[in-house]
Amino acid sequence: MNKTIDVLVAGGGAAGLATGLALARAGLTVTIAGMPETIRDDARSAALFASSFAFLDRIGAGDRLRAKGWPLRAIRIVDVTGALVRSPTTTFKAIEIGEPAFGWNIANAEILAELIAMAKETPGITLLPALVSSHRVAGGNIIAALADGSKITARLLIGADGQKSSVRQVAGIKARIKPYRQVAITARATHARDHDDISTEFHTRQGPLTFVPSGEKRSAIVWLMRPEEADRRLALPLAEFTREMERMSGHFLGPLTLEGPQGRVPMQKLVAEHLVAARVALVGEAAHAFPPIGAQGLNLGFRDCDALGKRVSEAFRAGRDIGSEEVLAAYARDRKMDVEARSAGVDILNTAIIGNLLPLDLARAAGLSLFNAVPPLRRLAMRLGGGMPVFGAK
């Protein structure tokens, strides 16, 4: 197959699908390559904040995804590190900033299923299973070779193909990578007590243990720990593994009953040195990745999708070259500061939690004490964390 289109998206995950939907709604022809044959459920979920739903509403996916999720009305941080200087327990409530909820927690498999269903219904989108294996720039186009031997000519190639992005590598974009001695175990559980729509993070010396509401008396769980501890715990009988989780969280939800699969996800920080190259733009985990602290990952990715969609759609409506250096440079400027700041922020917080150093413990405790004592600062932190506008905030 040899085909000429406006935009080729490499990667059939949430970021690639969302970007493709945004561009197709603007009238561009889009092919999304690398669609999964089946949707793998590894018990992971995403807490999508207001900034993500503002974008998802614009592409028509907001209500469909809300219907699959559970509202997060508060976020609680509990220090169980055993530090000499313990941080105060801190609860951030959405009502403090005039919002009914910070967002909704939705299983990754549900997000993917809904976006795939929408893409199949949307004129102008073609879905292909074959991965993009290589690409080259030829004049005002980019020619991509797919793993099945076919070629596609497009004005713009979007790399949404994950942390090991071949698009990023072929484009010659280097990435700063910092591996962590951490693995995330993901799981789901029902429990005896109500979570009250509060996402609770227990900060341990190996990383957070987080319970995110996902249904009535049901939570999605992400537990960061050293790789050897993850291997040990995953080898335990399920009942014993569950008891360790209950003890670490102080039995705050009562007895837990684990459901479905448990996942094992190695942790690293990755930040692409550039978000664009000749006729190439990166979004999602092809551009940045870091541990699931503060629920920043997919929210940051959807802000990439939104920013790129706006810049490309504006150029298309104006009759300009959608893959030009001018358009892509504008996208990179839009996103660079947000990506760098949030990646650095998560890295600093993760280091402070696992560092076991008194100065870091003091800084963490002082910061949370300040949030508790100064309401305007709390509200600012909540808006920044959720990607909300800060000007005019009450």
C-alpha positions as YAML, in Angstrom:
chain: A
units: angstrom
residues:
- id: 1
  name: MET
  ca: [0.00, 0.00, 0.00]
- id: 2
  name: ASN
  ca: [1.22, 3.49, -0.88]
- id: 3
  name: LYS
  ca: [-0.98, 6.22, 0.53]
- id: 4
  name: THR
  ca: [-0.78, 10.02, 0.85]
- id: 5
  name: ILE
  ca: [-2.46, 11.69, 3.82]
- id: 6
  name: ASP
  ca: [-2.19, 14.80, 6.00]
- id: 7
  name: VAL
  ca: [-1.00, 13.22, 9.25]
- id: 8
  name: LEU
  ca: [0.46, 9.85, 10.22]
- id: 9
  name: VAL
  ca: [0.34, 9.00, 13.93]
- id: 10
  name: ALA
  ca: [2.76, 6.32, 15.10]
- id: 11
  name: GLY
  ca: [1.29, 4.59, 18.14]
- id: 12
  name: GLY
  ca: [-2.23, 3.41, 18.93]
- id: 13
  name: GLY
  ca: [-2.25, 4.27, 22.63]
- id: 14
  name: ALA
  ca: [-4.31, 6.94, 24.35]
- id: 15
  name: ALA
  ca: [-2.10, 9.86, 23.29]
- id: 16
  name: GLY
  ca: [-1.95, 8.80, 19.65]
- id: 17
  name: LEU
  ca: [-5.69, 8.17, 19.43]
- id: 18
  name: ALA
  ca: [-6.59, 11.45, 21.14]
- id: 19
  name: THR
  ca: [-4.32, 13.44, 18.84]
- id: 20
  name: GLY
  ca: [-5.74, 11.69, 15.80]
- id: 21
  name: LEU
  ca: [-9.31, 12.41, 16.92]
- id: 22
  name: ALA
  ca: [-8.52, 16.10, 17.47]
- id: 23
  name: LEU
  ca: [-7.03, 16.46, 13.99]
- id: 24
  name: ALA
  ca: [-9.70, 14.46, 12.20]
- id: 25
  name: ARG
  ca: [-12.40, 16.63, 13.77]
- id: 26
  name: ALA
  ca: [-10.62, 19.62, 12.23]
- id: 27
  name: GLY
  ca: [-10.92, 18.04, 8.79]
- id: 28
  name: LEU
  ca: [-7.48, 16.49, 8.30]
- id: 29
  name: THR
  ca: [-6.95, 12.97, 6.97]
- id: 30
  name: VAL
  ca: [-5.26, 10.86, 9.65]
- id: 31
  name: THR
  ca: [-3.81, 7.35, 9.76]
- id: 32
  name: ILE
  ca: [-2.98, 5.84, 13.14]
- id: 33
  name: ALA
  ca: [-0.46, 3.01, 12.80]
- id: 34
  name: GLY
  ca: [0.47, 0.50, 15.48]
- id: 35
  name: MET
  ca: [-3.01, -0.27, 16.77]
- id: 36
  name: PRO
  ca: [-3.03, -3.08, 19.36]
- id: 37
  name: GLU
  ca: [-4.68, -6.34, 18.32]
- id: 38
  name: THR
  ca: [-6.14, -6.73, 21.80]
- id: 39
  name: ILE
  ca: [-6.44, -4.36, 24.74]
- id: 40
  name: ARG
  ca: [-4.22, -5.56, 27.57]
- id: 41
  name: ASP
  ca: [-5.55, -4.97, 31.07]
- id: 42
  name: ASP
  ca: [-2.67, -4.67, 33.54]
- id: 43
  name: ALA
  ca: [-4.80, -3.05, 36.28]
- id: 44
  name: ARG
  ca: [-3.40, 0.40, 35.59]
- id: 45
  name: SER
  ca: [-5.65, 3.43, 35.67]
- id: 46
  name: ALA
  ca: [-5.31, 7.17, 35.10]
- id: 47
  name: ALA
  ca: [-6.65, 9.97, 37.27]
- id: 48
  name: LEU
  ca: [-7.60, 12.48, 34.59]
- id: 49
  name: PHE
  ca: [-7.80, 16.08, 35.79]
- id: 50
  name: ALA
  ca: [-9.76, 19.12, 34.63]
- id: 51
  name: SER
  ca: [-7.21, 20.10, 31.98]
- id: 52
  name: SER
  ca: [-7.53, 16.67, 30.37]
- id: 53
  name: PHE
  ca: [-11.32, 16.79, 30.37]
- id: 54
  name: ALA
  ca: [-11.34, 20.27, 28.84]
- id: 55
  name: PHE
  ca: [-9.47, 18.72, 25.89]
- id: 56
  name: LEU
  ca: [-11.47, 15.48, 25.89]
- id: 57
  name: ASP
  ca: [-14.73, 17.44, 25.85]
- id: 58
  name: ARG
  ca: [-13.54, 19.34, 22.77]
- id: 59
  name: ILE
  ca: [-12.90, 16.10, 20.88]
- id: 60
  name: GLY
  ca: [-16.19, 14.58, 22.03]
- id: 61
  name: ALA
  ca: [-14.72, 11.98, 24.40]
- id: 62
  name: GLY
  ca: [-15.32, 13.63, 27.78]
- id: 63
  name: ASP
  ca: [-18.77, 12.28, 28.64]
- id: 64
  name: ARG
  ca: [-17.92, 8.79, 27.37]
- id: 65
  name: LEU
  ca: [-14.88, 8.62, 29.63]
- id: 66
  name: ARG
  ca: [-16.57, 10.17, 32.67]
- id: 67
  name: ALA
  ca: [-19.18, 7.42, 32.43]
- id: 68
  name: LYS
  ca: [-16.38, 4.85, 32.79]
- id: 69
  name: GLY
  ca: [-14.68, 6.55, 35.75]
- id: 70
  name: TRP
  ca: [-15.09, 7.53, 39.37]
- id: 71
  name: PRO
  ca: [-14.82, 11.09, 40.73]
- id: 72
  name: LEU
  ca: [-11.83, 12.16, 42.83]
- id: 73
  name: ARG
  ca: [-13.08, 14.76, 45.28]
- id: 74
  name: ALA
  ca: [-9.96, 14.90, 47.47]
- id: 75
  name: ILE
  ca: [-6.31, 13.83, 47.56]
- id: 76
  name: ARG
  ca: [-4.69, 12.83, 50.86]
- id: 77
  name: ILE
  ca: [-0.96, 12.44, 51.52]
- id: 78
  name: VAL
  ca: [0.16, 10.36, 54.52]
- id: 79
  name: ASP
  ca: [3.80, 10.05, 55.61]
- id: 80
  name: VAL
  ca: [4.70, 6.51, 56.69]
- id: 81
  name: THR
  ca: [8.41, 6.79, 55.87]
- id: 82
  name: GLY
  ca: [9.42, 6.57, 59.51]
- id: 83
  name: ALA
  ca: [11.41, 9.78, 59.08]
- id: 84
  name: LEU
  ca: [12.76, 11.57, 62.14]
- id: 85
  name: VAL
  ca: [10.78, 14.62, 61.02]
- id: 86
  name: ARG
  ca: [7.41, 13.36, 59.85]
- id: 87
  name: SER
  ca: [5.40, 15.33, 57.30]
- id: 88
  name: PRO
  ca: [1.87, 16.25, 58.40]
- id: 89
  name: THR
  ca: [-1.02, 14.38, 56.84]
- id: 90
  name: THR
  ca: [-2.41, 16.72, 54.20]
- id: 91
  name: THR
  ca: [-5.75, 16.55, 52.38]
- id: 92
  name: PHE
  ca: [-6.48, 18.66, 49.32]
- id: 93
  name: LYS
  ca: [-10.21, 19.04, 48.61]
- id: 94
  name: ALA
  ca: [-11.57, 20.01, 45.20]
- id: 95
  name: ILE
  ca: [-14.35, 22.03, 46.81]
- id: 96
  name: GLU
  ca: [-11.69, 24.44, 48.11]
- id: 97
  name: ILE
  ca: [-11.13, 25.64, 44.54]
- id: 98
  name: GLY
  ca: [-14.79, 25.60, 43.62]
- id: 99
  name: GLU
  ca: [-14.71, 22.27, 41.76]
- id: 100
  name: PRO
  ca: [-16.90, 19.22, 42.46]
- id: 101
  name: ALA
  ca: [-13.93, 16.94, 41.74]
- id: 102
  name: PHE
  ca: [-10.31, 17.16, 40.67]
- id: 103
  name: GLY
  ca: [-11.12, 14.66, 37.93]
- id: 104
  name: TRP
  ca: [-12.08, 11.06, 37.32]
- id: 105
  name: ASN
  ca: [-10.11, 7.85, 37.74]
- id: 106
  name: ILE
  ca: [-10.51, 5.56, 34.74]
- id: 107
  name: ALA
  ca: [-8.92, 2.20, 33.92]
- id: 108
  name: ASN
  ca: [-6.35, 2.52, 31.12]
- id: 109
  name: ALA
  ca: [-8.05, -0.34, 29.28]
- id: 110
  name: GLU
  ca: [-11.37, 1.54, 29.39]
- id: 111
  name: ILE
  ca: [-9.76, 4.75, 28.11]
- id: 112
  name: LEU
  ca: [-8.21, 2.86, 25.21]
- id: 113
  name: ALA
  ca: [-11.43, 0.99, 24.37]
- id: 114
  name: GLU
  ca: [-13.49, 4.19, 24.25]
- id: 115
  name: LEU
  ca: [-10.96, 6.10, 22.14]
- id: 116
  name: ILE
  ca: [-10.65, 3.18, 19.68]
- id: 117
  name: ALA
  ca: [-14.44, 3.02, 19.37]
- id: 118
  name: MET
  ca: [-14.55, 6.76, 18.68]
- id: 119
  name: ALA
  ca: [-11.75, 6.55, 16.11]
- id: 120
  name: LYS
  ca: [-13.63, 3.82, 14.23]
- id: 121
  name: GLU
  ca: [-16.70, 6.07, 14.12]
- id: 122
  name: THR
  ca: [-14.83, 9.21, 12.98]
- id: 123
  name: PRO
  ca: [-14.60, 10.07, 9.26]
- id: 124
  name: GLY
  ca: [-11.07, 10.77, 8.09]
- id: 125
  name: ILE
  ca: [-9.34, 8.29, 10.42]
- id: 126
  name: THR
  ca: [-7.75, 5.03, 9.24]
- id: 127
  name: LEU
  ca: [-6.50, 2.51, 11.80]
- id: 128
  name: LEU
  ca: [-3.66, 0.13, 10.94]
- id: 129
  name: PRO
  ca: [-2.05, -2.61, 13.04]
- id: 130
  name: ALA
  ca: [1.45, -2.34, 11.54]
- id: 131
  name: LEU
  ca: [4.07, -0.28, 13.39]
- id: 132
  name: VAL
  ca: [6.03, 2.57, 11.82]
- id: 133
  name: SER
  ca: [9.53, 1.14, 11.41]
- id: 134
  name: SER
  ca: [11.35, 4.04, 9.72]
- id: 135
  name: HIS
  ca: [10.81, 7.39, 8.06]
- id: 136
  name: ARG
  ca: [12.57, 9.97, 5.94]
- id: 137
  name: VAL
  ca: [11.88, 13.52, 4.84]
- id: 138
  name: ALA
  ca: [11.40, 14.04, 1.10]
- id: 139
  name: GLY
  ca: [10.77, 17.63, 0.08]
- id: 140
  name: GLY
  ca: [7.62, 18.84, 1.76]
- id: 141
  name: ASN
  ca: [6.56, 15.36, 2.88]
- id: 142
  name: ILE
  ca: [7.60, 12.59, 5.20]
- id: 143
  name: ILE
  ca: [7.68, 9.03, 3.86]
- id: 144
  name: ALA
  ca: [7.19, 6.33, 6.48]
- id: 145
  name: ALA
  ca: [7.78, 2.61, 6.09]
- id: 146
  name: LEU
  ca: [5.53, 0.30, 8.08]
- id: 147
  name: ALA
  ca: [6.48, -3.10, 9.45]
- id: 148
  name: ASP
  ca: [4.17, -4.83, 6.94]
- id: 149
  name: GLY
  ca: [6.16, -3.38, 4.01]
- id: 150
  name: SER
  ca: [3.68, -0.64, 3.11]
- id: 151
  name: LYS
  ca: [4.60, 3.03, 2.82]
- id: 152
  name: ILE
  ca: [2.66, 6.16, 3.75]
- id: 153
  name: THR
  ca: [3.39, 9.70, 2.62]
- id: 154
  name: ALA
  ca: [2.24, 12.45, 4.98]
- id: 155
  name: ARG
  ca: [2.80, 16.11, 5.69]
- id: 156
  name: LEU
  ca: [3.43, 15.40, 9.38]
- id: 157
  name: LEU
  ca: [4.48, 12.40, 11.47]
- id: 158
  name: ILE
  ca: [3.46, 12.32, 15.13]
- id: 159
  name: GLY
  ca: [5.45, 10.06, 17.43]
- id: 160
  name: ALA
  ca: [3.11, 8.65, 20.06]
- id: 161
  name: ASP
  ca: [4.85, 5.30, 20.26]
- id: 162
  name: GLY
  ca: [5.90, 5.22, 23.91]
- id: 163
  name: GLN
  ca: [9.10, 5.41, 25.89]
- id: 164
  name: LYS
  ca: [11.06, 3.30, 23.38]
- id: 165
  name: SER
  ca: [9.79, 5.47, 20.51]
- id: 166
  name: SER
  ca: [11.30, 4.46, 17.18]
- id: 167
  name: VAL
  ca: [10.07, 7.76, 15.71]
- id: 168
  name: ARG
  ca: [12.12, 9.67, 18.28]
- id: 169
  name: GLN
  ca: [15.19, 7.53, 17.62]
- id: 170
  name: VAL
  ca: [14.99, 7.69, 13.80]
- id: 171
  name: ALA
  ca: [14.45, 11.46, 14.00]
- id: 172
  name: GLY
  ca: [17.72, 11.72, 15.96]
- id: 173
  name: ILE
  ca: [16.08, 13.20, 19.06]
- id: 174
  name: LYS
  ca: [18.02, 12.26, 22.15]
- id: 175
  name: ALA
  ca: [16.33, 11.68, 25.51]
- id: 176
  name: ARG
  ca: [17.57, 12.19, 29.06]
- id: 177
  name: ILE
  ca: [16.85, 8.95, 30.91]
- id: 178
  name: LYS
  ca: [17.16, 8.42, 34.66]
- id: 179
  name: PRO
  ca: [16.35, 4.87, 35.80]
- id: 180
  name: TYR
  ca: [14.95, 4.48, 39.32]
- id: 181
  name: ARG
  ca: [15.47, 1.47, 41.55]
- id: 182
  name: GLN
  ca: [11.68, 1.24, 41.70]
- id: 183
  name: VAL
  ca: [8.98, -0.93, 40.25]
- id: 184
  name: ALA
  ca: [5.26, -0.18, 40.36]
- id: 185
  name: ILE
  ca: [2.92, -3.01, 41.24]
- id: 186
  name: THR
  ca: [-0.57, -2.24, 39.94]
- id: 187
  name: ALA
  ca: [-3.73, -3.92, 41.20]
- id: 188
  name: ARG
  ca: [-7.43, -3.48, 41.93]
- id: 189
  name: ALA
  ca: [-9.24, -4.26, 45.14]
- id: 190
  name: THR
  ca: [-12.59, -4.08, 46.84]
- id: 191
  name: HIS
  ca: [-12.66, -3.11, 50.51]
- id: 192
  name: ALA
  ca: [-14.91, -3.04, 53.53]
- id: 193
  name: ARG
  ca: [-14.82, 0.71, 54.16]
- id: 194
  name: ASP
  ca: [-15.79, 3.55, 51.85]
- id: 195
  name: HIS
  ca: [-12.98, 5.59, 50.29]
- id: 196
  name: ASP
  ca: [-15.20, 8.72, 50.38]
- id: 197
  name: ASP
  ca: [-13.94, 9.61, 46.87]
- id: 198
  name: ILE
  ca: [-10.49, 10.38, 48.36]
- id: 199
  name: SER
  ca: [-7.30, 9.28, 46.63]
- id: 200
  name: THR
  ca: [-4.82, 8.41, 49.39]
- id: 201
  name: GLU
  ca: [-1.04, 8.28, 48.96]
- id: 202
  name: PHE
  ca: [1.02, 6.59, 51.68]
- id: 203
  name: HIS
  ca: [4.61, 7.78, 51.25]
- id: 204
  name: THR
  ca: [6.98, 4.95, 52.13]
- id: 205
  name: ARG
  ca: [10.78, 4.91, 51.91]
- id: 206
  name: GLN
  ca: [10.56, 2.86, 48.70]
- id: 207
  name: GLY
  ca: [7.89, 5.04, 47.07]
- id: 208
  name: PRO
  ca: [4.17, 5.81, 47.41]
- id: 209
  name: LEU
  ca: [1.43, 3.25, 47.95]
- id: 210
  name: THR
  ca: [-1.63, 4.91, 46.41]
- id: 211
  name: PHE
  ca: [-5.30, 3.91, 46.59]
- id: 212
  name: VAL
  ca: [-7.35, 5.69, 43.92]
- id: 213
  name: PRO
  ca: [-11.17, 5.37, 44.01]
- id: 214
  name: SER
  ca: [-12.46, 3.41, 41.03]
- id: 215
  name: GLY
  ca: [-15.97, 2.41, 42.12]
- id: 216
  name: GLU
  ca: [-18.14, 1.93, 45.16]
- id: 217
  name: LYS
  ca: [-15.84, 0.45, 47.82]
- id: 218
  name: ARG
  ca: [-13.35, -0.30, 45.04]
- id: 219
  name: SER
  ca: [-9.89, 1.19, 44.41]
- id: 220
  name: ALA
  ca: [-7.11, 1.03, 41.87]
- id: 221
  name: ILE
  ca: [-3.76, 0.55, 43.58]
- id: 222
  name: VAL
  ca: [-0.25, 1.63, 42.55]
- id: 223
  name: TRP
  ca: [2.57, 0.55, 44.88]
- id: 224
  name: LEU
  ca: [6.14, 1.69, 44.18]
- id: 225
  name: MET
  ca: [8.96, -0.33, 45.72]
- id: 226
  name: ARG
  ca: [12.45, -1.67, 45.06]
- id: 227
  name: PRO
  ca: [12.60, -4.28, 42.24]
- id: 228
  name: GLU
  ca: [13.63, -7.10, 44.58]
- id: 229
  name: GLU
  ca: [10.69, -6.32, 46.88]
- id: 230
  name: ALA
  ca: [8.31, -6.33, 43.91]
- id: 231
  name: ASP
  ca: [9.60, -9.74, 42.85]
- id: 232
  name: ARG
  ca: [9.26, -11.08, 46.40]
- id: 233
  name: ARG
  ca: [5.75, -9.75, 46.88]
- id: 234
  name: LEU
  ca: [4.47, -10.90, 43.50]
- id: 235
  name: ALA
  ca: [5.75, -14.41, 44.30]
- id: 236
  name: LEU
  ca: [3.72, -14.51, 47.54]
- id: 237
  name: PRO
  ca: [0.35, -16.26, 47.82]
- id: 238
  name: LEU
  ca: [-2.32, -13.67, 47.06]
- id: 239
  name: ALA
  ca: [-3.66, -13.61, 50.62]
- id: 240
  name: GLU
  ca: [-0.20, -12.90, 52.05]
- id: 241
  name: PHE
  ca: [0.53, -10.21, 49.47]
- id: 242
  name: THR
  ca: [-2.81, -8.59, 50.36]
- id: 243
  name: ARG
  ca: [-2.02, -8.65, 54.08]
- id: 244
  name: GLU
  ca: [1.28, -6.83, 53.46]
- id: 245
  name: MET
  ca: [-0.60, -4.15, 51.55]
- id: 246
  name: GLU
  ca: [-3.14, -3.80, 54.38]
- id: 247
  name: ARG
  ca: [-0.38, -3.45, 56.98]
- id: 248
  name: MET
  ca: [1.51, -0.84, 54.95]
- id: 249
  name: SER
  ca: [-1.67, 1.26, 54.63]
- id: 250
  name: GLY
  ca: [-2.67, 0.89, 58.27]
- id: 251
  name: HIS
  ca: [-5.83, -1.06, 57.38]
- id: 252
  name: PHE
  ca: [-7.51, 2.27, 56.62]
- id: 253
  name: LEU
  ca: [-9.99, 0.69, 54.19]
- id: 254
  name: GLY
  ca: [-10.47, -2.49, 56.20]
- id: 255
  name: PRO
  ca: [-9.89, -5.94, 54.66]
- id: 256
  name: LEU
  ca: [-8.91, -5.86, 50.98]
- id: 257
  name: THR
  ca: [-9.93, -8.35, 48.30]
- id: 258
  name: LEU
  ca: [-7.74, -8.16, 45.21]
- id: 259
  name: GLU
  ca: [-9.45, -8.54, 41.83]
- id: 260
  name: GLY
  ca: [-8.06, -9.38, 38.41]
- id: 261
  name: PRO
  ca: [-4.44, -9.11, 37.33]
- id: 262
  name: GLN
  ca: [-1.47, -7.48, 39.02]
- id: 263
  name: GLY
  ca: [1.01, -5.57, 36.87]
- id: 264
  name: ARG
  ca: [4.74, -4.93, 37.25]
- id: 265
  name: VAL
  ca: [6.06, -1.72, 35.68]
- id: 266
  name: PRO
  ca: [9.74, -0.58, 35.98]
- id: 267
  name: MET
  ca: [10.14, 3.12, 36.73]
- id: 268
  name: GLN
  ca: [12.31, 5.70, 35.01]
- id: 269
  name: LYS
  ca: [12.32, 9.38, 34.16]
- id: 270
  name: LEU
  ca: [12.54, 10.18, 30.45]
- id: 271
  name: VAL
  ca: [12.51, 13.64, 28.86]
- id: 272
  name: ALA
  ca: [13.14, 14.14, 25.14]
- id: 273
  name: GLU
  ca: [15.70, 16.89, 24.53]
- id: 274
  name: HIS
  ca: [13.50, 18.23, 21.73]
- id: 275
  name: LEU
  ca: [9.78, 17.77, 21.10]
- id: 276
  name: VAL
  ca: [10.10, 18.23, 17.33]
- id: 277
  name: ALA
  ca: [12.34, 17.49, 14.37]
- id: 278
  name: ALA
  ca: [11.88, 17.89, 10.60]
- id: 279
  name: ARG
  ca: [8.15, 17.13, 10.02]
- id: 280
  name: VAL
  ca: [8.05, 15.17, 13.31]
- id: 281
  name: ALA
  ca: [6.37, 15.99, 16.63]
- id: 282
  name: LEU
  ca: [6.41, 13.91, 19.81]
- id: 283
  name: VAL
  ca: [3.53, 13.51, 22.27]
- id: 284
  name: GLY
  ca: [2.90, 11.46, 25.40]
- id: 285
  name: GLU
  ca: [5.48, 8.99, 26.64]
- id: 286
  name: ALA
  ca: [7.54, 9.35, 23.46]
- id: 287
  name: ALA
  ca: [8.28, 12.84, 24.83]
- id: 288
  name: HIS
  ca: [8.26, 12.31, 28.61]
- id: 289
  name: ALA
  ca: [7.69, 9.69, 31.29]
- id: 290
  name: PHE
  ca: [8.13, 9.52, 35.05]
- id: 291
  name: PRO
  ca: [6.81, 7.71, 38.15]
- id: 292
  name: PRO
  ca: [3.05, 7.94, 38.86]
- id: 293
  name: ILE
  ca: [3.30, 10.57, 41.60]
- id: 294
  name: GLY
  ca: [0.63, 13.26, 41.60]
- id: 295
  name: ALA
  ca: [-1.14, 11.64, 38.62]
- id: 296
  name: GLN
  ca: [0.79, 13.76, 36.12]
- id: 297
  name: GLY
  ca: [1.61, 11.24, 33.37]
- id: 298
  name: LEU
  ca: [-1.36, 10.95, 31.00]
- id: 299
  name: ASN
  ca: [-2.60, 14.41, 31.98]
- id: 300
  name: LEU
  ca: [0.68, 15.83, 30.69]
- id: 301
  name: GLY
  ca: [0.34, 13.71, 27.55]
- id: 302
  name: PHE
  ca: [-3.16, 14.98, 26.82]
- id: 303
  name: ARG
  ca: [-1.89, 18.55, 27.14]
- id: 304
  name: ASP
  ca: [0.64, 17.67, 24.41]
- id: 305
  name: CYS
  ca: [-2.20, 16.34, 22.24]
- id: 306
  name: ASP
  ca: [-4.26, 19.47, 22.83]
- id: 307
  name: ALA
  ca: [-1.43, 21.90, 22.09]
- id: 308
  name: LEU
  ca: [-0.29, 20.07, 18.94]
- id: 309
  name: GLY
  ca: [-3.87, 19.66, 17.73]
- id: 310
  name: LYS
  ca: [-4.51, 23.40, 18.07]
- id: 311
  name: ARG
  ca: [-1.33, 24.43, 16.24]
- id: 312
  name: VAL
  ca: [-1.78, 21.96, 13.38]
- id: 313
  name: SER
  ca: [-5.52, 22.65, 13.00]
- id: 314
  name: GLU
  ca: [-4.90, 26.42, 12.90]
- id: 315
  name: ALA
  ca: [-2.30, 25.98, 10.16]
- id: 316
  name: PHE
  ca: [-4.62, 23.67, 8.20]
- id: 317
  name: ARG
  ca: [-7.54, 26.11, 8.34]
- id: 318
  name: ALA
  ca: [-5.25, 28.95, 7.23]
- id: 319
  name: GLY
  ca: [-3.94, 26.92, 4.29]
- id: 320
  name: ARG
  ca: [-0.41, 26.79, 5.71]
- id: 321
  name: ASP
  ca: [1.98, 23.84, 5.76]
- id: 322
  name: ILE
  ca: [0.96, 21.74, 8.81]
- id: 323
  name: GLY
  ca: [4.42, 20.18, 9.10]
- id: 324
  name: SER
  ca: [6.44, 23.35, 8.70]
- id: 325
  name: GLU
  ca: [9.23, 24.37, 11.03]
- id: 326
  name: GLU
  ca: [7.15, 27.37, 12.11]
- id: 327
  name: VAL
  ca: [4.16, 25.27, 13.21]
- id: 328
  name: LEU
  ca: [6.26, 22.67, 15.02]
- id: 329
  name: ALA
  ca: [8.44, 25.28, 16.74]
- id: 330
  name: ALA
  ca: [5.29, 26.93, 18.09]
- id: 331
  name: TYR
  ca: [4.12, 23.58, 19.51]
- id: 332
  name: ALA
  ca: [7.52, 23.00, 21.14]
- id: 333
  name: ARG
  ca: [7.42, 26.45, 22.75]
- id: 334
  name: ASP
  ca: [3.88, 25.80, 24.02]
- id: 335
  name: ARG
  ca: [4.89, 22.61, 25.78]
- id: 336
  name: LYS
  ca: [8.56, 22.79, 26.75]
- id: 337
  name: MET
  ca: [8.22, 24.62, 30.07]
- id: 338
  name: ASP
  ca: [5.30, 22.50, 31.30]
- id: 339
  name: VAL
  ca: [7.06, 19.25, 30.42]
- id: 340
  name: GLU
  ca: [10.38, 20.27, 32.01]
- id: 341
  name: ALA
  ca: [8.80, 21.72, 35.16]
- id: 342
  name: ARG
  ca: [6.53, 18.76, 35.89]
- id: 343
  name: SER
  ca: [9.20, 16.18, 35.09]
- id: 344
  name: ALA
  ca: [11.61, 17.94, 37.44]
- id: 345
  name: GLY
  ca: [8.92, 18.32, 40.11]
- id: 346
  name: VAL
  ca: [8.05, 14.62, 40.14]
- id: 347
  name: ASP
  ca: [11.75, 13.72, 40.21]
- id: 348
  name: ILE
  ca: [12.38, 16.02, 43.18]
- id: 349
  name: LEU
  ca: [9.38, 14.69, 45.10]
- id: 350
  name: ASN
  ca: [10.27, 11.07, 44.40]
- id: 351
  name: THR
  ca: [13.87, 11.69, 45.47]
- id: 352
  name: ALA
  ca: [12.68, 13.41, 48.64]
- id: 353
  name: ILE
  ca: [10.46, 10.45, 49.55]
- id: 354
  name: ILE
  ca: [13.03, 7.69, 49.02]
- id: 355
  name: GLY
  ca: [16.16, 9.69, 49.85]
- id: 356
  name: ASN
  ca: [16.28, 8.97, 53.61]
- id: 357
  name: LEU
  ca: [18.19, 12.20, 54.18]
- id: 358
  name: LEU
  ca: [17.28, 14.60, 56.97]
- id: 359
  name: PRO
  ca: [17.47, 17.78, 54.81]
- id: 360
  name: LEU
  ca: [15.06, 16.24, 52.30]
- id: 361
  name: ASP
  ca: [12.72, 15.12, 55.08]
- id: 362
  name: LEU
  ca: [12.79, 18.62, 56.58]
- id: 363
  name: ALA
  ca: [12.04, 20.24, 53.22]
- id: 364
  name: ARG
  ca: [9.15, 17.86, 52.53]
- id: 365
  name: ALA
  ca: [7.65, 18.38, 55.98]
- id: 366
  name: ALA
  ca: [8.05, 22.16, 55.73]
- id: 367
  name: GLY
  ca: [6.37, 22.23, 52.32]
- id: 368
  name: LEU
  ca: [3.31, 20.25, 53.41]
- id: 369
  name: SER
  ca: [3.08, 22.25, 56.66]
- id: 370
  name: LEU
  ca: [3.03, 25.43, 54.58]
- id: 371
  name: PHE
  ca: [0.21, 24.07, 52.40]
- id: 372
  name: ASN
  ca: [-1.77, 23.26, 55.54]
- id: 373
  name: ALA
  ca: [-1.18, 26.70, 57.08]
- id: 374
  name: VAL
  ca: [-1.65, 29.00, 54.06]
- id: 375
  name: PRO
  ca: [-4.98, 28.45, 52.21]
- id: 376
  name: PRO
  ca: [-4.13, 30.63, 49.16]
- id: 377
  name: LEU
  ca: [-0.95, 28.59, 48.65]
- id: 378
  name: ARG
  ca: [-2.95, 25.36, 48.97]
- id: 379
  name: ARG
  ca: [-5.39, 26.54, 46.31]
- id: 380
  name: LEU
  ca: [-2.56, 27.60, 44.01]
- id: 381
  name: ALA
  ca: [-0.91, 24.19, 44.42]
- id: 382
  name: MET
  ca: [-4.17, 22.40, 43.64]
- id: 383
  name: ARG
  ca: [-4.75, 24.42, 40.48]
- id: 384
  name: LEU
  ca: [-1.20, 23.96, 39.27]
- id: 385
  name: GLY
  ca: [-1.28, 20.23, 40.05]
- id: 386
  name: GLY
  ca: [-4.50, 19.78, 38.10]
- id: 387
  name: GLY
  ca: [-3.36, 21.88, 35.15]
- id: 388
  name: MET
  ca: [-6.05, 24.50, 35.87]
- id: 389
  name: PRO
  ca: [-5.77, 28.26, 35.21]
- id: 390
  name: VAL
  ca: [-4.38, 30.04, 38.27]
- id: 391
  name: PHE
  ca: [-5.35, 33.60, 37.43]
- id: 392
  name: GLY
  ca: [-8.66, 34.61, 38.90]
- id: 393
  name: ALA
  ca: [-8.54, 31.67, 41.32]
- id: 394
  name: LYS
  ca: [-10.31, 32.29, 44.58]
...
